[in-house]
């Protein structure tokens, strides 16, 4: 998959934008997800963003990135239905799955966790930033990691940070999966 150095993204904050996104998710076998919440700024944390990366509808070798805004009062039920049958790629899946369960009532049927894959390959530095640097030679900036994601409007710098967290996951999963196959550890991964 070709990766843009500076990924572009669409913010999905209307019913029509969400309706336009659903067919792209439905056409994919595998979709990457990440979430942002306001856990450092609120007693009762809430799901503030859902970042989605899916194979491009225009060019199969590219990914398209979307930022869904759950705080914009969207009906997210169609999104949940579109995502549930797909294999979901996440990095350190536990927290994101809890947030998706709480905010979307989402239960993944199949998961590819890039942290588990990297650890099974013996990679010692398995943060998303370290893996993206290792495999794509791209430096991710973590300047908005502790930001308040409930604020609106979100500045471009925070939106760029959010999309970086999902943009590289599909090609990273493909790369890690190839390595797992090469060293005969894919079955170990599936068991994990």
N, C-alpha and C positions, 0 to 999 in steps of 0.2 A: 504494500500500500504506500502510495506517495504521501508524504507529510509536508504540509506547509510549515515554514519556519515560524510564522506568526499566524496561528489558526484564526480563522474568522468564525463568527457564530451568529445565530439568530436568537433573540430573546422571544420566547413564546409566552405571551401574556394575554392572549385573547382566545376565545373559543374557535375562531376561524384558523388562527395560527396553529392551534393544537390539532384541529381537524386536518390541516395540511401536513403535519408531521406524522400522523398515525400510519398512513400508507407506507412511508419509508421504513418505519419500524417493522411493520408487518412483512415487508419484502426481505428483511434481513434474517439470517440464521442466528447471528450473534450481535449483541448491542452492548456498548460500554456505558456504565453509569457511575456517577459520583454524586454526592450530596453536600450541601452546606447547611449548617444550622446555627442558631444563636446561643449555643450552650454556655459560652463564656459571658454572655450579656443578659441572660434571663434565667430566672429561677426554674421555670418550666420551659425547657428548650422546645423549639419547633423547627420543622423542616422549612427552610427558606429558599433553597434552590435545588433543582434536580438537573444535573448536567448529563447530556446524552450525546454519544457519538455513535453514528451508524454509517454503514457503507453508503457512499454517495449514490443518489438516484441518477446522476448524470454520467459519472465515470466510476466504474467498478473498482478502480485502483486507488480511489480517494475516500476519505471519510468526511462527513458533514457533522458539525457540532451544533448543538442546541442547548439553550438554557431555559428550562421551564420554571416559571415563577409561581409557586404554589400560593404565595401571598396575594396574588392578583384575583383571587376568588374564582379560579377556573374549576370546572367540573373535571377532576382528574380520573374519573372512572374509565373513560375510553383509553387513557394512557396505561392504566393498570392492566386492562384487558389485553392491550397490544403487547405489553412487556412480559406478562406471565408465562407464555409458552416459549419464550426465547432463552437462549443461553446468555447469561448476563456476565460481563467481564467487569470486575471490580479490583481495586487495590486495597488490601486489608479490609475485607468485606464486612466484618462484624458490625462496626458502627453504622455503616451505610445501610446495611440490611435492617438494622433496628430502626433507623430513621424512616426508611421506606415503608416498613411495617406500620409504624406509628402514624406517619403522615399520609400514606396512600393505601394502607391495608394490603400492601404488596407482599406476596410470597413467591420467591424465585423457584422455578422448577429445576434449573441447571445453572451452576455458577462456575466461572473460571476466576480464581483468585490469583493475581499475579505475584503476591507475596509468597503464597504456598509453593507456586511453581518455581520461583527464584530460590527459595530455601531448599527445595528438593534437588536443585541443580548445584547446591553448594555455594551459592553466591552469598557472600557475607554482608555486603551493603545492599539491602533490598528496599530502601525507601524509594518512592516513586522517582524523586529527583535523581538518585544514584542510578537507577535502572535506565531512565531516559538518557542520562549522560553516557552510560556504558554502551547502550545499543544504538542510540541515534545521535550522539555527540551534541545534545542540546541541553543547555543549562536552564532549569526551571527556577523562577524566582518565587520565593515563598513569603513575600511581603504582606500578603493579606490573610495569612493563616489564622490569625486571632481576631480578625475584623468582625464587626457586627453585621451579620448577613441579613438581619431583619430591616435594616435601613433601606429606604427607597427615596429617590432613585439611587441605584448602585453606580458608583463611578466606573468609568471604562477600565481603570487599573484593576479593580476587584473582579469585573466581568472577565477580563483577560486571565487573571489568576484562576478563576473558576473553570474556564474552558481548558486551560492547560492541564488541569487535573484529570481530564477525561480524553483529551485529544489523542494522546499517545497510547491509550490502553488497548485498542484493537490490534494495532501492529505489534505492540509489546507482547500481547497474548499469543499472536501467531509466531513470533520469534521464539518465545519461551516454549511453546508447544513443539516446535521443530527440534529444539534442543532436548526436550524430554524424550521425544521419539528416538533421537540419535543415541542417547545414553540408556535407552530401554527403561525409562522411569515414568512413562505416561500412565501405566496402570497404577503405580504408586500414587500419582497425582489424583487420578479418578477416585481412588479409595479415600484419599484425604478429604 
